[in-house]
Amino acid sequence: MASILMPDQNGTKTGHPWACTICGQILSRKQRLQTHMERKHPEIINDFDGQVRGPYKRYEVDETAPVPKRTRMRHNSEPQFEHSRLEEDCHAEQDCSDGYGAADTMNNQDTTASSHCDRDKYMAVLSYVNKMKLSATASENLIRLLKLLVNDKDFENISATHIRSVFTDVQPVTIDYCGKCGGAFSSDVCVCQTEGCNELRYIGPLNKQHQKRRKCYFSFVPIAQQLEEILKRDRVLQKLGDSLTLTMNTDGVPLYNSSSVSLWPVLFIINNLPPTERFLPQNLLIWGLWQGCGKPCFKTYLKPLVEELNVLFTDGIQVNDVSVKITLTCCTMDLQAKAQVMEMVQHNGEYGCVTCEDPGRMYKQGKGHCRGFPLNDSPLALRSPDTVLSNAEEAMNTNVSVKGIKSVSVLFGIQYLDPIVACVPDYMHGVLLGTTKKLLSLWLNKASAKEAYYLGNDVKEIDRRLLQMKPVDSITRLPRRLEGNMSHWKASEFQHWLLFYSVPCVNGLLKKEYMDNLGFLVDGIYLLLGDAITEDDLLRAEMSLAKFQLSFETLYGPQNCGLNVHNIGCHLAQYVQHHGPLWAWSCFGFEDLNGFLIKSSHGTGDVSTQLLSTLFARKQLCREVENIQSAELKQFTMDMLTTGRRIKSLTQCSNCQIAGKLHEVNDDITSRHVMEVLNLSIKPALCCASRIRLPSGQVITSRSYKKQQKRVCYAILTTKGELSIVNQYLYESHTDSCLANINRLEIVGFVSPHVRHLLQVKESSVQELIPVNDIMEQVLLLDGNAETVCVSRLPNLHGMCG
């Protein structure tokens, strides 16, 4: 390379030190010349390798020259173990990533040598790192600061990577796949074996494959390993029994704002757990993470999962000499992910319904066309596994989709599963982000200005009513105005609007026939969200939703009857009959975890392995927090692991817990009333309070609680079925009991004849005293529309509608 053999043909400079001797191309520096020779002229690469390199890569020819850390990590096929613990922690970091490494080198160390006190401190530090979503650099700087401020030998020669490794006892399985055809690589090949595909397994040309720089891969942790850990906890196996059912979810989560890279996690919940425990971090099953551009090839991605599910169903797992069988019963996904997993056309394509063979119809809309699914005169044929497999076989032979089916879904590999019944139409995406948002767009979009249902001129009045609504504490989000904000609303906000705010907010503004159509949807969905759905409730909900679909097509046109409206009117009630209430298999809980994943990811390297390490460390912390001996460290760690407010001051009495301070009461009239209610012969010793917590865990305030201005948490339903408002709580010390001073709410009628849970009320001026034992639950008082003050019960008490 010292002399240039090529003539000066394309503007090249003869004698240039960084010109290619084969093609004459001039590059900017020797590093790029080396890459050019490796890629364009690999047959003479040995001649180039004999050259004396510049100082940038002198370590390749000079053994005494230092090697950059990232280069050493990237090019070494075997992990290098150093003698120093601190150096060992550094080698565990991943290439080009600011996130946490898998900490493989630390898992072989004997952590039993650490004292219990050391472990408690590590838990507190790690809980803070997870709470604040700190990157690896920020975590290491935190440890460095602790060493400088506190002379604590427990943190001597300790890194954040080591602390994380103490609480991460899982080893993810990593599978490489072909980025061109999607097939999985076997363990001993570097070139794809699929006919007609010669894609390389690792980054770089063929002569660099030994460096094993991963290109396309996914990681997973077997379900059996995670289930055994859960079932071995105290009395969990006795509570759940020897037969467990699972619900699966997968969805694409954008990883960066500036690229198309996304994550596709596969998550499971155990249906046998109580509703409030299913989505706790320590109970979630995180099977795998796929990272890449576009969508994964699910036949490759889910194949190991399908094989494991078959084994778990036939052989089960052994826990304390008990054989536990595991069954997958439900798969909840949005329409896009469902089409990918089921190997079908998208939701706006012909035969896009997973449940039935409705082809839909094309309609002109605006400047283009859309597909609608209007009601048919005759019942449509429902899909079955046999018909889907037959359609898939024909589609693969002809390379043309048959009734929407393009190929055989990987889910058909699960021996016992009927994918048609298992793949549910998700409530969160279909009803809330789909149909409810569609209705609001039709009402407020200026393109509908000439339509009878247009409410754009009344949006300020609607917002005025909406902003005056004061929800209970279990509804975490306060109302936001529609104008200028609707595109930013979350699914939970659409849920609150649909179930509670919509009818009183548009009452008197929307024409009767459109109000009736809205009432059918609100009533049907509310019934399907109940705790215990009876056959009558299911039949009534099915009829209401069918009426909604029929009237929606008539009022808004068949072009607006998309697949979500079709699923609501034709299939939603049947899936509730198979799988239980809508909240039991909605994507709400899974979406929360997806949000946690995105906030916890750092860097651009091996994010999937990093996040698996983070998630399993978090699960371990949630399991072990009760074992922390120091009360201060335990409280701090619990604060880091929990969200929301907690009541700090509680006074226990015979029928409830009183929150906050007690103030003495010397009112003679109040004392006489208390004596009558409690049948006392002596003057009562009274104190007043503004908040209580019921044995069920609900915190109910009173009108005297002035710190809460944007919420109404003092409307109640009594055990006698009466609605009331609590003015104040009275504690009588002789009997150790608590009373509530209330005003009754008289029921005037229904806000809408088709919505049974919204009761129009007016307040009575007569005050009464009742024992707190008579309070059954908190209800929602909606007084944003002064002409339509109404009350509603929450459809369930599991926190699934908040």
Disulfide bonds with the S-S distance in Angstrom:
none
